[in-house]
Amino acid sequence: MAENNEFIREVDEDYRRDRILQIWKRYSGVIIALAVLLVVGVAGWRYWQNQQRVAAETASVQFDEANRLTREGKVAEADKVFDALEVQGPAGYRLLARFRSAAEAGKRDPEAGAKDFDTLAGDTGLGDGLRDLARLRAALLRLNSANPDPALANLQGLAAGTPFRHTAREMLGLAALKKGDFEEAGRWFDQLVADPETPRNLRERIEVYAALVAGGPVTVTEAKPEVAAPPPPITR
């Protein structure tokens, strides 16, 4: 019985070797080609990763340089670097450069900066959070313009459940305070108080705002001039 089992095992091994040789003869070209493609693919992936790393490091240096130029007041030079990053930088740095360029433009000309943020807000290639951020920045730049109504409308939209609702509600409340509409200001501040996700530092500011709302409009009355007392009688 043992001899029979050994014979069967040897026959089975010979059969498997024959099958492997047949497969190799038939598909050896395909197997070699797949192996070469695998090696080339791994090498290409490693090369692409290295290129991405080098590009990111270069963009980081350029971005820091542009920020340094901005701090030194060399706005024109900084703008050139930001513009180059917007065109040639990696995706993340292109986006950072666009936001930073819009912010710098807003410092010089609020309406020009707001338009740049409008462009970002209308870019469907960006996520909703980034587009909402661009809308918020545009609204803040226009809030003190001659016609703040469009900015207030954008803030009201952002105040309805977006990640930037806290800032939007605070700005709407302050705008109402500035107009003297204490009731509307109180409504926006109440929404901040009721929101469990309102940041702690903002809650501390709300206490000040609430005191202003509770005080209501300040009425300044003109002080009446004091009547001088008659001189005392002269006695002899």
C-alpha positions in Angstrom: 0.0 0.0 0.0 2.8 2.4 0.9 4.5 1.7 -2.5 1.3 2.4 -4.3 0.9 5.7 -2.5 4.5 6.7 -3.3 3.9 5.8 -7.0 0.7 7.9 -7.1 2.5 10.9 -5.5 5.4 10.8 -8.1 2.9 10.5 -11.0 1.0 13.5 -9.6 4.2 15.6 -9.3 5.2 14.7 -12.8 1.8 15.6 -14.1 2.0 19.0 -12.3 5.5 19.7 -13.7 4.2 18.9 -17.2 1.3 21.2 -16.8 3.5 24.0 -15.6 5.9 23.5 -18.5 2.9 23.6 -20.9 1.6 26.8 -19.4 5.0 28.4 -19.5 5.5 27.5 -23.1 2.1 28.9 -24.0 2.1 32.0 -21.9 5.7 32.8 -21.1 5.6 36.0 -23.3 2.5 37.3 -21.5 4.0 36.4 -18.1 7.3 38.2 -18.9 5.4 41.2 -20.2 3.3 41.5 -17.1 6.3 41.2 -14.9 8.0 44.0 -16.9 4.9 46.2 -16.7 4.8 45.6 -12.9 8.4 46.7 -12.5 7.9 49.7 -14.8 4.7 50.7 -13.0 6.3 50.5 -9.5 9.2 52.6 -10.8 6.9 55.1 -12.4 4.9 55.4 -9.2 8.0 56.0 -7.1 9.2 58.6 -9.6 5.8 60.4 -9.6 5.8 60.4 -5.8 9.3 61.9 -5.7 8.3 64.6 -8.3 5.3 65.4 -6.2 7.4 65.7 -3.1 10.0 68.0 -4.8 7.2 70.1 -6.3 5.5 70.5 -2.9 8.8 71.5 -1.2 9.5 74.0 -3.9 6.0 75.5 -3.6 6.3 75.7 0.1 9.5 77.7 -0.2 7.9 80.0 -2.7 4.8 80.5 -0.6 6.9 81.4 2.5 8.9 83.8 0.3 5.8 85.5 -0.9 4.5 85.9 2.6 7.9 87.4 3.6 7.7 89.9 0.8 4.2 90.8 1.8 5.3 91.5 5.4 8.1 93.7 4.1 5.7 95.7 2.0 7.0 94.4 -1.3 3.5 93.8 -2.6 4.3 93.7 -6.3 7.0 91.1 -5.9 4.8 89.0 -3.6 2.0 89.2 -6.2 4.3 87.8 -8.9 5.2 84.8 -6.7 1.5 84.2 -5.8 0.5 84.4 -9.5 3.2 81.9 -10.4 2.0 79.5 -7.7 -1.6 79.8 -9.0 -0.4 78.7 -12.4 2.4 76.2 -11.8 2.1 75.1 -8.1 0.7 71.8 -6.8 -3.1 71.8 -6.4 -3.0 72.6 -2.7 -0.6 75.5 -3.1 -2.5 76.8 -6.1 -5.6 77.1 -4.0 -3.7 78.7 -1.1 -2.2 81.2 -3.4 -5.6 82.1 -4.8 -7.1 82.7 -1.4 -4.0 84.6 -0.3 -4.0 86.8 -3.4 -7.7 87.6 -2.9 -7.0 88.5 0.8 -4.1 90.8 -0.2 -6.2 92.4 -2.9 -8.9 93.1 -0.3 -6.4 95.0 1.9 -5.7 97.4 -1.0 -9.2 97.5 -2.5 -12.1 95.8 -0.7 -14.3 95.5 -3.7 -11.4 94.0 -5.9 -10.7 91.5 -3.2 -14.4 90.6 -2.8 -14.6 90.0 -6.6 -11.6 87.6 -6.3 -13.4 85.7 -3.5 -16.6 85.7 -5.7 -14.6 83.9 -8.3 -13.5 81.3 -5.8 -17.0 80.9 -4.5 -18.2 80.2 -8.0 -15.6 77.6 -8.7 -17.5 74.3 -8.8 -14.2 72.4 -8.6 -13.9 73.4 -4.9 -15.6 71.7 -2.0 -18.6 73.3 -0.4 -16.7 74.3 2.7 -14.1 76.3 0.7 -16.8 77.9 -1.4 -18.6 79.0 1.7 -15.4 80.4 3.1 -14.9 82.4 0.0 -18.5 83.7 0.2 -17.9 84.7 3.9 -14.7 86.6 3.0 -16.4 88.4 0.2 -19.3 89.4 2.4 -17.0 90.7 5.2 -15.1 92.9 2.7 -18.4 94.4 1.5 -20.0 94.8 4.9 -18.8 98.4 5.3 -19.4 99.4 1.7 -21.9 102.0 0.6 -24.4 99.2 -0.2 -24.0 96.4 2.4 -27.3 94.7 1.5 -25.8 92.0 -0.8 -23.2 91.2 1.9 -25.9 90.9 4.6 -27.9 88.6 2.3 -24.8 86.3 1.9 -24.2 86.3 5.6 -27.8 85.3 6.3 -27.4 82.4 3.9 -24.2 81.3 5.6 -25.9 81.7 9.0 -28.3 78.9 8.2 -26.4 75.9 9.3 -23.0 76.2 7.5 -19.7 75.6 9.3 -19.2 79.4 9.2 -22.6 80.2 10.8 -21.0 81.5 14.0 -19.0 84.2 12.3 -22.0 85.0 10.1 -24.4 85.4 13.0 -21.9 87.5 15.0 -21.4 89.9 12.0 -25.2 90.1 11.4 -25.7 90.9 15.0 -23.1 93.6 15.0 -24.4 95.1 11.8 -27.9 95.3 13.4 -26.3 97.0 16.5 -24.6 99.5 14.2 -28.0 100.3 12.7 -29.6 100.6 16.1 -31.9 97.6 15.5 -31.5 96.1 19.0 -34.3 93.5 18.5 -32.7 92.0 15.4 -29.3 92.0 17.0 -30.7 90.2 20.0 -32.2 87.5 17.7 -28.8 86.8 16.1 -27.0 86.7 19.4 -29.7 84.4 20.9 -29.0 81.9 18.0 -25.4 81.9 19.0 -26.3 81.3 22.7 -28.6 78.4 21.7 -26.0 76.7 19.4 -24.1 74.1 21.5 -21.2 74.3 19.0 -20.6 78.0 19.5 -16.9 78.5 20.4 -16.2 79.5 24.0 -14.4 82.8 23.1 -17.4 83.8 21.0 -19.7 83.1 24.0 -17.6 85.4 26.1 -18.0 88.2 23.5 -21.8 87.5 23.4 -22.0 88.6 27.1 -20.7 92.0 26.0 -23.1 92.1 23.1 -26.0 91.1 25.3 -25.3 93.9 27.7 -25.4 96.3 24.8 -28.7 94.9 23.6 -30.2 95.0 27.1 -29.1 98.6 27.5 -31.0 99.6 24.4 -30.4 102.9 22.6 -28.6 105.5 24.5 -30.5 108.8 24.8 -28.3 111.8 25.2 -30.1 114.8 26.8 -28.7 118.3 26.7 -27.6 119.4 30.1 -29.4 122.6 31.3 -27.1 125.5 32.2 -26.8 126.0 35.9 -28.4 129.2 37.2 -25.9 131.2 39.2 -27.0 131.9 42.7 -27.6 135.6 43.6 -24.7 137.2 45.6 -25.2 137.4 49.3 -26.5 140.7 50.7 -23.8 143.2 51.8 -24.1 144.0 55.5 -22.6 147.1 57.1 
